[in-house]
Amino acid sequence: MAANVDQPDKPASAPLAKFIDTLFEQHPDLLGVLLTDAEGIPMLFQAREDQPELACDPNVNTHLVQATDNLHHIGFCTPLATLSQGERFQYVHFNCQPIQCLLIAELDANLGRLLALKPQFEYRLQPVRTKVARLTSHSIASSGFQD
């Protein structure tokens, strides 16, 4: 089982937490999952109970989001996934707009198996993605901001 540091008063995260627990059982090299909004603000962080929260540095996700945006601005398409390696961990970033998903894994983790999780995350996150997109478009429309 994993330690969920999401707010306990948010029952909507329970199905996601259960899904992530299942992934931890199926992928022993997966250490943590961080879900953020498009700006990099954490929505849910879940790690294995035996892993320190230091495994997840929210700044890593922010840098990956910025790198993805920069690639898009210079004419490259938005990548489906971005890989990064630190001193102690590997990071797999999925762009599931408007949600960003960061997987934290051991250095010797099988990246192919982790990359294959993207469709599962897209499916499981669809209700959250719809809600966040609706809230984002509502807040932009109510602010009077236009492109």
C-alpha positions in Angstrom: 0.0 0.0 0.0 1.1 3.5 -0.6 1.1 6.6 1.5 -1.4 9.1 0.0 -0.5 12.7 1.0 -3.5 14.1 -0.9 -6.1 15.9 1.3 -8.0 13.1 3.1 -11.3 15.1 2.7 -11.3 14.6 -1.0 -13.0 11.3 -1.8 -12.7 11.9 -5.5 -9.0 10.9 -5.3 -9.8 7.5 -3.8 -10.2 5.7 -7.2 -7.0 7.2 -8.4 -5.2 6.2 -5.2 -6.5 2.6 -5.6 -5.3 2.6 -9.3 -1.9 3.9 -8.3 -1.6 1.2 -5.5 -2.3 -1.4 -8.2 0.5 0.1 -10.3 2.9 -0.1 -7.4 2.0 -3.8 -7.0 2.5 -4.5 -10.8 5.6 -2.3 -11.2 8.0 -2.8 -8.2 10.4 -0.2 -9.7 7.8 2.5 -9.6 8.3 4.6 -6.5 5.9 7.5 -6.7 3.3 9.3 -8.8 2.8 13.1 -8.9 -0.2 14.6 -10.6 -0.2 18.4 -11.2 -2.2 20.9 -13.1 -0.7 22.6 -16.2 1.1 25.1 -14.0 2.8 22.5 -12.0 0.7 22.9 -8.9 0.5 19.5 -7.1 -2.9 17.8 -7.1 -1.9 14.4 -5.8 1.3 12.8 -4.7 1.4 9.2 -3.8 4.5 7.2 -3.0 5.3 3.7 -1.7 5.2 3.6 2.1 8.9 2.6 2.2 10.0 5.5 0.0 10.8 9.0 1.4 8.9 11.9 0.0 12.2 13.3 -1.1 11.9 11.0 -4.1 9.5 13.6 -5.5 10.8 17.0 -6.2 8.0 19.2 -7.6 10.6 21.4 -9.3 11.5 18.5 -11.6 7.9 18.4 -12.9 7.9 22.2 -13.3 11.1 22.0 -15.4 9.7 19.3 -17.5 6.5 21.3 -18.1 8.6 24.3 -19.1 10.8 22.2 -21.4 7.7 20.8 -23.1 6.2 24.3 -23.5 9.6 25.6 -24.9 9.7 22.7 -27.5 6.1 23.6 -28.5 7.0 27.3 -28.9 10.0 26.6 -31.2 7.9 24.5 -33.5 8.1 21.0 -32.2 4.9 19.2 -31.4 4.1 18.4 -27.8 5.8 15.2 -26.8 3.7 12.3 -25.5 6.3 11.6 -22.8 9.5 13.2 -21.5 12.2 11.2 -19.8 14.7 12.5 -17.3 17.3 10.9 -15.1 18.6 12.3 -11.8 21.3 11.0 -9.5 18.9 8.6 -7.7 15.7 8.3 -9.8 14.3 8.3 -13.3 11.4 10.5 -14.1 8.7 9.8 -16.8 6.5 12.8 -17.5 3.2 12.3 -19.3 1.4 15.3 -20.8 -2.3 14.5 -20.3 -3.5 18.1 -20.8 -4.6 19.8 -18.6 -3.1 17.3 -16.1 0.6 16.5 -15.9 1.6 13.1 -14.6 5.1 12.4 -13.3 6.2 8.9 -12.5 9.3 8.5 -10.2 11.1 5.2 -10.6 14.3 3.5 -9.7 17.3 4.1 -12.0 17.2 0.5 -13.3 13.4 0.6 -14.0 12.1 -0.8 -17.3 11.2 2.4 -19.1 9.2 0.6 -21.8 6.8 -0.8 -19.2 6.5 2.7 -17.6 5.9 4.4 -20.9 3.2 1.8 -21.7 1.2 3.2 -18.7 0.3 6.4 -20.5 -3.0 5.1 -22.0 -4.1 3.8 -18.5 -3.4 7.2 -17.0 -5.3 9.0 -19.7 -8.3 6.8 -19.2 -8.2 7.0 -15.4 -7.7 10.8 -15.4 -10.4 11.6 -18.0 -13.0 12.7 -15.4 -10.4 14.9 -13.7 -9.1 16.3 -17.0 -12.7 17.2 -18.0 -13.4 18.9 -14.7 -10.1 20.8 -14.7 -10.5 21.9 -18.3 -14.1 23.1 -17.5 -12.9 25.1 -14.5 -10.0 26.5 -16.4 -12.1 27.7 -19.3 -14.7 29.1 -16.9 -12.1 31.1 -15.0 -10.6 32.4 -18.2 -14.0 33.4 -19.7 -15.1 35.1 -16.4 -11.8 37.1 -16.2 -12.5 38.6 -19.7 -9.1 37.3 -21.0 -9.2 36.5 -24.7 -6.5 35.2 -27.0 
